[in-house]
Amino acid sequence: MNVPTRLAAFAVVLALAFGGAALAGAAIDPTDGGSAVAAGDHPGGEPQSVGEGSSGGGHGSDQAPADSEGGEHASTGSALSGLAVSQDGFTLEPDRTYFAGDGPKRFNFRIVDDRGRAIRDGYELEAERELHLVVVRRDTAVYEHVHPRKGEDGMWSVDLALRQPGVYRAYADFQIGGKKRALATDLFVGGDFKPSPLPEPRAVNEVDGYSVRLASSQPLRAEQARALAFSVSRGGSPVENLQPYLGARGHLVALREGDLGYLHVHPDEGVGGDAVEFGATFPTAGRYRLFFQFKAGDRVRTLSYTVEVAR
Ligand SMILES: [Cu+2]
């Protein structure tokens, strides 16, 4: 395990979405409609490689300020979600999944019930949003986290960046009836796809002059609850005044290598200091790719980490 062990046990609020993901957030915010937090540091949300070491922050316009998101339902389950386009009576219906490499990337989709009717109401706020859309290229090198707008007819719309060719996994993360769900579909962007291998694990990554260290309470093991802490520093000094992002101090998504099973964790709001903490239970051994986002200097920054989970 390359993630150093350093924090002791916390009261972890684990929001692992049991099946799902609790998405931290997102939804229809008129001001935030494409508020994607592209994994890139170019302003404008240009997605970029969130590969090893770097990864940029989101573009400048980011989401509306948040306040508390409060208690998440901590599911102790460790099931992954995001592996199905239809499950439990809910279906993700995209209007298109193929995009020309150089064309616009407007993504429209509906969530329909078991009778094919679009669900327009009943979405429960999670991290200040009714629905979060996380889009990750299948090699995990590109990441976008956006908040589509919902139309009167229940159609969700958002402009994705998707500037790099390849196959992406798009996760619609929402909660209805008290149950978190993450339905997902593949999206295809034409062009010359140059996949990147999963980066090796490393504890410290940097973005925009910020250095962020990942530590876990104990070595990561399958089915064991763990606290993950991200310590942000700049110029050698801890950055403690992170700005609220979706009602929390940070946002984390974890995907399993191989099938990109989706595990959404939430911050442990009870802990302060310079570290942003999350609770997570990785369901199986193997490698996972983590996408951590925080807000500082009025911009959302994104970093990604590879972690190894032992049996
Ligand atoms: Cu979100």
Residues whose N, C-alpha, C, O or C-beta is under 5 A from the ligand:
A	BS01	CU	L23 A24 G25 A26 H132 V146
